Amino acid sequence: MSDIKLGILDQSIVRTSSTAGEAVKETIETAILAENLGYHRFWISEHHNSTFIAGSAPEVLMARLGAETSQIRLGSGGVMLPNHSAFKVAENFRMLEALYPGRIDLGIGRAPGGDGVSAKLLNPSSTFQEDDYIQQLQQLNHFFRDHALVNNSPVYAIPQIKTIPQQWILSSSGGSARIAADLGLNLAVAKFINGSVPPSVVDRYRKHFKPTEDQQEPKALIASFVMCGETEEEANQMRKYIDYILLQFDKGNYQSLPEFEDIRNHQFTSFEKQRLHYNAGRIISGTPDRVKEKITNLAKDFEVDEVIISTMSFNKELRLKSFELVAEAFSISSTS
């Protein structure tokens, strides 16, 4: 697994001492850094009704990121399809593909990306049922291929272009992986959401993959939180912070999160320690050699050649340095 490709998932986190505008600027800075370091993909997420996460409209931010970069693949990680019209998603991503041909990934999820209130406001008609999600995915591909008919009349997603964005189904369990296989789409396994997702999910996806005109072979990647520090102390601090933040998410707190100094001396309760154990599979942390070993083993276990990493830190410099350390550990470069 010496040829592992690395990508980054960025959620535009708003730190306690920062603003949403600064969080978005950091995302842009991170994308430029990722390209300079040789990362293969840079994905951004869709979240709603959370003051802690500024990333609500990946298709808008991707347009800016494309203008700031020249070769790294840019994608949504992902667009929560039930929140939207499949027709409008097709038009948004066709426009992005027209602007940056051969560089656009459409990562698609079926979770709300927020609470029920915001989901209902985004798309009052959405049911979030699996059958409706599958129908939306089928509609999306009809629009991408100019095969869509409404009342026996053709409907075209504009602009009409010859290329199609790479489509990735985001999955943290077996259900969405099966959908990806049935529709002949790529699979992105979100281990940073479900640390217990087993390698068999990818194995079943490959066994049941149905080739399409555009994609003859199955392709999968794995995504994990990664905290890499120059020293054990740095790595441990970053790990304690992400552990604490995930505990807050478990409690439904997506609004107000602390500085590291506020939790430096926090002692986890016995119940919290149980949750830390449950969440352990979502996170890779340590110094560069240890992180490289864990990422390599993760790729080997899932039999993939691509890993997307997400790094949440109380400190901007530590976060960017973490990406640099991982790139150095794998000896990737902008020419790879």
SVG drawing of the C-alpha trace seen along z (x, -y; Angstrom):
<svg xmlns="http://www.w3.org/2000/svg" viewBox="-47 -37 56 48">
<polyline fill="none" stroke="black" stroke-width="0.4" points="0.0,0.0 2.9,-2.4 0.9,-4.3 -2.0,-5.4 -3.6,-8.6 -4.6,-11.1 -7.4,-13.6 -8.8,-16.1 -12.4,-16.7 -12.9,-20.2 -16.0,-21.2 -15.2,-25.0 -15.2,-24.7 -15.9,-28.0 -13.6,-28.1 -14.8,-29.8 -12.4,-32.7 -13.1,-33.0 -15.9,-33.9 -17.7,-32.1 -15.9,-34.3 -12.5,-33.3 -13.5,-29.6 -14.4,-29.8 -11.1,-31.7 -9.3,-28.9 -11.0,-26.3 -9.7,-28.2 -6.2,-28.4 -6.3,-24.7 -7.3,-23.8 -4.4,-25.8 -2.1,-24.1 -3.5,-20.7 -2.7,-21.2 0.8,-22.4 1.4,-19.4 0.2,-16.9 -3.2,-15.8 -5.4,-14.2 -8.8,-15.4 -10.3,-18.2 -13.9,-17.8 -16.2,-20.1 -19.3,-19.1 -22.9,-20.3 -24.2,-21.1 -27.2,-23.2 -28.4,-25.0 -25.1,-24.7 -23.2,-27.9 -20.1,-25.6 -19.9,-24.6 -19.9,-27.2 -20.0,-24.8 -23.6,-24.9 -23.3,-25.2 -20.5,-23.1 -21.4,-23.9 -20.9,-27.6 -17.6,-27.2 -16.3,-24.8 -16.6,-27.5 -14.2,-29.7 -11.9,-26.8 -11.6,-26.0 -10.5,-29.6 -7.8,-29.3 -6.4,-26.0 -5.4,-24.4 -5.2,-20.6 -6.5,-19.1 -9.9,-17.4 -12.7,-19.3 -15.8,-17.7 -18.7,-17.7 -18.4,-15.4 -21.2,-15.6 -24.3,-17.1 -27.2,-15.8 -29.5,-14.9 -32.8,-14.7 -32.4,-18.4 -32.4,-19.3 -34.0,-18.9 -32.0,-16.4 -32.4,-18.8 -30.8,-21.7 -28.0,-19.5 -27.3,-18.4 -27.2,-22.0 -24.9,-23.1 -22.4,-20.4 -22.6,-20.6 -21.7,-24.3 -18.8,-23.4 -17.6,-20.7 -17.9,-23.3 -15.7,-25.7 -13.2,-23.1 -13.4,-20.1 -12.1,-16.8 -11.7,-18.1 -15.2,-17.8 -16.4,-15.2 -20.1,-14.9 -20.2,-13.2 -23.8,-12.4 -25.3,-11.6 -28.8,-10.9 -28.7,-12.2 -30.2,-15.7 -26.8,-17.3 -28.6,-18.9 -31.8,-18.7 -35.3,-17.9 -36.4,-21.6 -33.6,-22.7 -34.2,-19.7 -37.9,-20.5 -37.1,-24.1 -34.6,-23.0 -37.0,-20.6 -40.5,-20.5 -41.5,-17.6 -38.6,-15.3 -39.4,-12.1 -35.8,-10.9 -37.0,-7.4 -34.6,-5.1 -36.8,-4.5 -37.1,-8.3 -33.4,-8.7 -32.7,-6.0 -35.2,-7.7 -33.4,-11.0 -30.1,-9.3 -31.6,-7.8 -33.0,-11.2 -29.7,-12.8 -28.0,-10.5 -30.7,-11.0 -30.0,-14.7 -26.3,-14.2 -26.8,-12.1 -29.5,-14.3 -32.0,-11.4 -34.6,-13.0 -38.2,-13.2 -41.1,-14.9 -44.5,-14.2 -42.7,-12.7 -40.8,-15.9 -37.0,-16.2 -35.7,-18.3 -32.0,-19.4 -29.8,-20.3 -27.9,-23.4 -25.1,-23.8 -24.9,-20.8 -21.4,-19.5 -19.8,-16.2 -18.1,-15.2 -19.8,-14.1 -18.6,-14.8 -17.3,-11.7 -20.2,-10.5 -19.5,-9.1 -22.1,-7.6 -21.2,-8.4 -21.9,-5.5 -21.4,-4.8 -23.2,-1.5 -24.1,1.3 -27.3,-0.3 -25.8,-3.1 -23.0,-0.8 -25.5,1.5 -27.2,-1.4 -23.8,-2.5 -23.2,1.1 -26.6,1.4 -26.3,-2.0 -22.6,-1.4 -21.3,-4.4 -18.1,-5.0 -18.2,-4.4 -16.8,-6.6 -16.9,-4.9 -17.3,-7.4 -15.4,-5.8 -15.1,-9.2 -18.9,-8.9 -19.2,-5.3 -16.0,-3.8 -17.5,-0.3 -18.2,-0.1 -16.5,3.2 -14.3,3.9 -17.0,6.3 -19.0,3.3 -16.5,2.6 -16.2,6.3 -19.9,6.6 -20.0,3.4 -17.4,4.9 -19.1,8.2 -22.5,6.7 -21.2,3.8 -23.1,3.5 -21.0,1.9 -22.4,-1.0 -21.5,-2.7 -19.4,-5.3 -18.0,-3.1 -16.9,0.5 -15.1,1.2 -15.9,0.5 -13.9,-2.1 -13.9,-2.8 -12.2,-5.0 -12.2,-5.4 -12.5,-8.6 -11.2,-9.0 -10.4,-11.7 -6.6,-12.1 -4.7,-14.1 -1.0,-14.2 1.4,-16.1 5.2,-16.7 5.4,-15.4 3.4,-13.0 2.2,-15.9 0.8,-17.8 -0.9,-14.6 -2.4,-13.9 -3.7,-17.4 -5.3,-17.2 -6.8,-13.8 -8.2,-15.0 -9.9,-17.9 -11.5,-15.8 -12.6,-13.2 -14.3,-16.0 -15.9,-17.5 -17.4,-14.2 -18.8,-13.8 -20.5,-17.1 -21.9,-16.0 -23.3,-12.9 -25.2,-15.2 -26.6,-17.2 -24.4,-20.3 -23.4,-21.7 -23.5,-25.3 -21.0,-26.3 -17.7,-24.5 -14.8,-25.4 -11.1,-26.4 -8.6,-23.7 -7.6,-25.6 -11.1,-25.2 -10.9,-21.4 -7.2,-20.8 -7.7,-19.4 -11.1,-17.8 -11.4,-14.3 -13.6,-12.0 -16.3,-10.3 -16.8,-6.5 -19.7,-7.0 -17.7,-9.4 -14.9,-6.8 -17.3,-4.3 -18.2,-6.7 -14.5,-7.4 -14.0,-3.7 -17.0,-3.6 -15.6,-6.5 -12.0,-5.2 -12.5,-3.7 -13.3,-7.1 -10.0,-8.6 -6.3,-8.1 -3.8,-10.1 -0.1,-10.2 3.2,-11.3 3.9,-11.0 5.3,-7.4 2.5,-6.1 -0.2,-7.9 1.3,-6.6 1.2,-3.1 -2.4,-3.4 -3.5,-4.9 -1.7,-2.3 -3.3,0.5 -6.7,-1.1 -6.3,-1.2 -5.1,2.4 -8.0,3.6 -10.5,2.1 -8.5,2.9 -8.6,-0.6 -5.8,-2.8 -7.3,-6.1 -7.9,-7.7 -9.5,-11.0 -8.6,-12.6 -10.5,-15.2 -8.7,-17.1 -10.5,-19.2 -8.2,-21.2 -8.5,-24.0 -5.5,-25.7 -5.3,-26.6 -1.5,-26.2 -1.6,-22.7 -4.3,-21.7 -2.4,-22.8 0.8,-21.4 -1.0,-18.0 -1.8,-17.9 1.9,-18.8 3.2,-16.1 0.9,-13.4 2.0,-14.5 5.7,-14.3 5.2,-10.9 3.8,-9.5 6.2,-11.4 3.5,-12.8 4.2,-15.9 2.3,-18.2 3.7,-16.2 2.2,-12.9"/>
</svg>
